[in-house]
């Protein structure tokens, strides 16, 4: 559930309230009981840090480098026997 910041326009009382998104906004100030209690616009409560947040953390493992050259023959010397 999100936390909403409220402020009374009459007495200046400020309060953070844990509410469901479907709940109606509060209008009565708990301090002075007037109908001037309203939601405040606040910044989001999370930050994405780092240079590669998606790539390094959630995309999957590192992929091996692509090599277009075919591997050398397995004749023990690392070269093809047909080239001699």
GINOR-V649002 format. One record per backbone hydrogen bond with DSSP energy under -0.5 kcal/mol. CO is the residue of the C=O (numbers start at 1). NH is the residue of the N-H. E is the energy in kcal/mol with one decimal. If there is no record, write none. Layout:
((CO	NH	E) (CO	NH	E))
This chain:
((2	4	-0.5) (2	19	-2.0) (4	17	-3.2) (5	40	-3.2) (6	15	-2.1) (7	38	-2.2) (8	12	-1.1) (13	8	-2.5) (15	6	-3.1) (17	4	-3.2) (17	19	-0.7) (19	2	-0.5) (20	23	-0.9) (27	29	-0.5) (27	37	-2.3) (29	33	-1.7) (34	29	-2.7) (36	9	-2.3) (36	38	-0.5) (38	7	-2.3) (40	42	-0.6) (47	49	-0.6) (52	56	-3.0) (52	57	-0.5) (53	57	-1.3) (54	58	-1.7) (54	59	-1.3) (66	68	-0.5) (80	83	-0.9) (81	84	-1.1))
